[in-house]
């Protein structure tokens, strides 16, 4: 195990959606503080067609892995679709065998879509959104948790969204999936508590990542206009960055939060309360 770098010395983290954006930020921050990593993203293992969402490439996942190795971490990478429960089980089993177990889970992988009124959402888009953003998190947990149980320690963070607390119009399939993660997380917190394992959700506001770029393309709206809309919904009208979300994720995973479980932590500059 890697040692001597921080709060996660000797820990192994399983991170989905690690190829870019928030997932990469979370993974590299964990590496900087001593964690070894199992990094997952879609890469060449498939594609998201309905909606036509541009996913992370194999080279982007490899870039995250190389950056983590430069920070001193042992890293295993897996190109796997979170809609593939068997593929996730194989990845978790392999990572645990090669890295000596699993301690931490960041279920980060997700997609967005263009704006649709609920009754006009294509059924194929609804299914994809639920499959990736909800079922994909369940499959991730299902694959990883058995490796945490023998430790009788550990933590999970399910990455939801500010709209999982305060809905916005036009994205009801995204809102439904992200809201459901709250219930999944609390159920896991109750079930895992006797094992000393914690589970929490993080609810970011609008963050300018590749997901924002997809929203710009889906909705044919200028980037500045979209970001201004994010800020207008907040108490603090500022741009939220990936590092802001990462700080919350790392705290929830850390020993500093050892008695924090079942929490819904917002990093949204007050959007969910406005």
C-alpha positions as CSV (number, residue, x, y, z in Angstrom):
1,X,0.0,0.0,0.0
2,X,1.0,3.6,-0.6
3,X,1.9,5.4,2.6
4,X,2.9,8.7,4.1
5,X,0.7,11.1,2.0
6,X,-2.5,11.8,3.9
7,X,-5.9,10.8,5.2
8,X,-6.2,7.8,2.9
9,X,-2.9,6.0,3.4
10,X,-3.5,2.3,3.1
11,X,-7.0,2.7,1.6
12,X,-8.2,1.5,-1.8
13,X,-10.9,3.6,-3.6
14,X,-13.3,2.3,-6.3
15,X,-14.3,5.3,-8.5
16,X,-16.6,5.3,-11.4
17,X,-16.7,8.0,-14.1
18,X,-13.0,8.6,-13.4
19,X,-12.0,9.5,-17.0
20,X,-12.7,13.2,-16.7
21,X,-14.6,16.0,-15.0
22,X,-15.6,15.5,-11.4
23,X,-14.6,11.8,-11.3
24,X,-11.1,12.6,-12.3
25,X,-10.9,15.4,-9.7
26,X,-12.1,13.0,-7.0
27,X,-9.7,10.3,-8.0
28,X,-6.6,12.5,-8.1
29,X,-7.4,14.1,-4.8
30,X,-7.7,10.7,-3.3
31,X,-4.4,9.7,-4.8
32,X,-2.8,12.9,-3.5
33,X,-3.8,11.8,0.0
34,X,-2.5,8.3,-0.2
35,X,-5.2,6.1,-1.7
36,X,-4.7,3.4,-4.2
37,X,-7.3,3.4,-6.9
38,X,-9.6,1.3,-9.1
39,X,-10.7,3.7,-11.8
40,X,-13.6,2.9,-14.1
41,X,-15.1,4.6,-17.1
42,X,-16.8,3.5,-20.3
43,X,-13.9,3.9,-22.6
44,X,-14.2,1.5,-25.6
45,X,-16.6,-0.8,-23.8
46,X,-19.7,0.7,-25.2
47,X,-21.5,3.9,-25.9
48,X,-24.6,5.9,-24.8
49,X,-26.9,6.4,-27.8
50,X,-30.2,7.5,-26.5
51,X,-29.5,10.4,-25.8
52,X,-26.3,10.5,-27.9
53,X,-24.0,11.4,-24.9
54,X,-20.3,11.8,-25.5
55,X,-18.6,9.6,-22.9
56,X,-15.0,9.5,-21.6
57,X,-12.5,7.8,-23.9
58,X,-10.0,5.1,-23.1
59,X,-7.2,7.6,-23.4
60,X,-8.9,10.0,-20.9
61,X,-9.1,7.2,-18.4
62,X,-5.5,6.3,-19.0
63,X,-4.5,9.9,-18.5
64,X,-6.3,9.9,-15.1
65,X,-4.5,6.7,-14.2
66,X,-1.1,8.1,-15.2
67,X,-1.6,11.3,-13.2
68,X,-2.6,9.2,-10.1
69,X,0.5,7.1,-10.5
70,X,2.7,10.2,-10.6
71,X,1.2,11.0,-7.2
72,X,2.4,7.7,-5.9
73,X,-0.7,5.5,-6.1
74,X,-1.1,2.0,-7.4
75,X,-3.8,2.1,-10.0
76,X,-6.0,-0.4,-11.8
77,X,-8.2,0.7,-14.7
78,X,-11.3,-0.9,-16.1
79,X,-13.3,0.1,-19.2
80,X,-16.8,-1.0,-18.2
81,X,-20.3,0.2,-18.7
82,X,-22.1,0.9,-15.3
83,X,-25.2,-0.6,-17.0
84,X,-23.3,-4.0,-17.0
85,X,-23.7,-5.6,-13.5
86,X,-21.5,-8.6,-14.4
87,X,-18.7,-6.3,-15.7
88,X,-18.8,-4.3,-12.5
89,X,-18.5,-7.4,-10.4
90,X,-15.6,-8.6,-12.4
91,X,-13.9,-5.2,-12.1
92,X,-14.5,-5.0,-8.3
93,X,-13.3,-8.6,-7.8
94,X,-10.1,-8.0,-9.9
95,X,-9.4,-4.7,-8.2
96,X,-9.8,-6.2,-4.7
97,X,-7.5,-9.1,-5.6
98,X,-4.8,-6.9,-7.2
99,X,-4.9,-4.0,-4.7
100,X,-5.6,-6.0,-1.5
101,X,-9.3,-5.2,-1.0
102,X,-11.6,-2.2,-1.3
103,X,-12.3,0.5,1.4
104,X,-14.0,3.4,-0.4
105,X,-16.5,3.8,-3.2
106,X,-17.3,6.9,-5.2
107,X,-20.3,6.2,-7.5
108,X,-19.8,9.2,-9.7
109,X,-20.6,8.0,-13.3
110,X,-23.6,9.8,-14.9
111,X,-25.1,11.4,-17.9
112,X,-27.5,14.3,-18.7
113,X,-29.8,15.0,-21.6
114,X,-31.5,17.9,-23.4
115,X,-34.5,19.6,-21.9
116,X,-37.9,17.8,-22.5
117,X,-41.3,18.2,-21.0
118,X,-42.0,15.0,-19.2
119,X,-44.7,13.8,-21.5
120,X,-42.3,14.4,-24.5
121,X,-39.3,12.5,-23.2
122,X,-38.4,9.7,-25.6
123,X,-38.9,6.4,-23.8
124,X,-35.4,5.3,-24.9
125,X,-34.0,8.4,-23.2
126,X,-35.9,7.7,-20.0
127,X,-34.6,4.2,-19.9
128,X,-31.0,5.2,-20.5
129,X,-31.1,7.9,-17.8
130,X,-32.5,5.5,-15.2
131,X,-30.1,2.7,-16.3
132,X,-27.0,4.9,-16.0
133,X,-27.8,7.3,-13.2
134,X,-29.7,5.1,-10.9
135,X,-29.3,1.4,-11.8
136,X,-25.6,2.0,-12.6
137,X,-25.1,3.2,-9.0
138,X,-26.9,0.2,-7.6
139,X,-24.8,-2.1,-9.8
140,X,-21.7,-0.3,-8.6
141,X,-22.7,-0.7,-4.9
142,X,-23.7,-4.3,-5.5
143,X,-20.3,-5.1,-6.9
144,X,-18.2,-3.2,-4.5
145,X,-19.8,-3.6,-1.1
146,X,-19.1,-7.3,-0.5
147,X,-15.4,-6.3,-0.5
148,X,-15.9,-3.6,2.1
149,X,-17.9,-5.9,4.5
150,X,-14.9,-7.9,5.9
151,X,-13.1,-4.6,6.7
152,X,-15.9,-3.6,9.1
153,X,-14.9,0.0,8.0
154,X,-15.2,2.1,5.0
155,X,-17.4,4.6,3.2
156,X,-19.4,5.2,0.1
157,X,-20.4,8.5,-1.6
158,X,-23.1,8.4,-4.2
159,X,-22.9,11.5,-6.4
160,X,-26.4,12.9,-6.8
161,X,-27.2,16.5,-7.8
162,X,-28.8,19.7,-6.4
163,X,-31.8,18.9,-8.6
164,X,-32.2,15.7,-6.6
165,X,-33.3,17.9,-3.7
166,X,-34.9,20.8,-5.6
167,X,-36.2,19.8,-9.0
168,X,-35.9,21.9,-12.2
169,X,-38.3,21.6,-15.1
170,X,-37.4,19.9,-18.3
171,X,-35.2,17.2,-16.8
172,X,-37.6,15.0,-15.0
173,X,-35.8,11.7,-15.9
174,X,-32.5,13.1,-14.6
175,X,-34.3,14.5,-11.5
176,X,-36.1,11.2,-10.8
177,X,-32.8,9.3,-11.0
178,X,-30.9,11.7,-8.8
179,X,-33.7,11.9,-6.3
180,X,-33.9,8.2,-6.0
181,X,-30.2,8.1,-5.0
182,X,-31.2,9.7,-1.8
183,X,-33.4,6.8,-0.8
184,X,-30.8,4.3,-1.9
185,X,-28.1,6.0,0.2
186,X,-30.2,6.1,3.3
187,X,-31.1,2.4,2.9
188,X,-27.5,1.6,2.5
189,X,-26.5,3.7,5.5
190,X,-29.0,1.7,7.6
191,X,-27.9,-1.7,6.3
192,X,-24.1,-1.0,6.5
193,X,-24.1,0.8,9.8
194,X,-23.7,-2.5,11.8
195,X,-20.5,-3.1,9.8
196,X,-19.1,0.3,10.6
197,X,-19.5,1.4,7.0
198,X,-21.0,4.7,6.1
199,X,-23.0,5.9,3.0
200,X,-23.8,9.5,2.1
201,X,-24.8,11.5,-1.0
202,X,-23.3,14.7,-2.5
203,X,-25.5,17.1,-4.3
204,X,-23.5,19.5,-6.6
205,X,-25.0,22.5,-8.2
206,X,-24.1,23.3,-11.8
207,X,-20.4,22.7,-12.5
208,X,-18.8,23.5,-15.8
209,X,-17.5,20.1,-17.0
210,X,-18.0,17.9,-20.0
211,X,-21.6,17.4,-18.9
212,X,-22.2,21.1,-19.3
213,X,-20.7,20.9,-22.8
214,X,-23.2,18.1,-23.5
215,X,-26.1,20.3,-22.3
216,X,-24.9,23.1,-24.5
217,X,-25.0,20.9,-27.5
218,X,-28.3,19.2,-26.6
219,X,-30.1,22.5,-26.0
220,X,-28.3,24.8,-28.5
221,X,-27.6,27.4,-25.8
222,X,-24.4,29.4,-25.4
223,X,-22.1,28.4,-22.6
224,X,-22.2,31.8,-20.9
225,X,-26.0,31.7,-20.9
226,X,-26.1,28.3,-19.4
227,X,-23.6,29.1,-16.7
228,X,-25.4,32.4,-15.9
229,X,-28.5,30.4,-15.4
230,X,-26.7,28.1,-12.9
231,X,-25.5,31.2,-11.0
232,X,-28.9,32.8,-11.0
233,X,-30.5,29.9,-9.1
234,X,-27.9,30.2,-6.2
235,X,-27.7,32.3,-3.1
236,X,-24.0,32.9,-3.9
237,X,-23.8,33.8,-7.5
238,X,-20.5,32.3,-8.3
239,X,-19.1,29.4,-10.4
240,X,-18.9,26.1,-8.5
241,X,-15.7,24.2,-9.5
242,X,-14.9,20.5,-9.4
243,X,-12.5,21.1,-6.5
244,X,-15.4,22.4,-4.4
245,X,-17.3,19.1,-4.9
246,X,-14.2,17.0,-4.4
247,X,-13.6,18.7,-1.0
248,X,-17.0,17.5,0.1
249,X,-16.5,14.0,-1.3
250,X,-13.1,13.6,0.4
251,X,-14.4,14.8,3.8
252,X,-17.3,12.4,3.7
253,X,-14.9,9.5,2.9
254,X,-12.4,10.6,5.6
255,X,-12.0,9.6,9.2
256,X,-13.1,13.1,10.1
257,X,-16.6,12.2,9.1
258,X,-16.6,8.8,10.9
259,X,-20.0,9.3,12.5
260,X,-21.6,11.0,9.4
261,X,-23.9,8.6,7.5
262,X,-27.2,9.0,5.7
263,X,-26.3,12.7,5.0
264,X,-27.3,14.6,1.9
265,X,-24.5,17.1,1.5
266,X,-25.2,20.0,-0.9
267,X,-22.4,21.8,-2.7
268,X,-24.7,24.1,-4.6
269,X,-24.1,27.7,-3.3
270,X,-27.6,27.5,-1.8
271,X,-29.5,26.6,-4.9
272,X,-31.6,23.9,-3.3
273,X,-32.8,26.4,-0.6
274,X,-33.5,29.4,-2.8
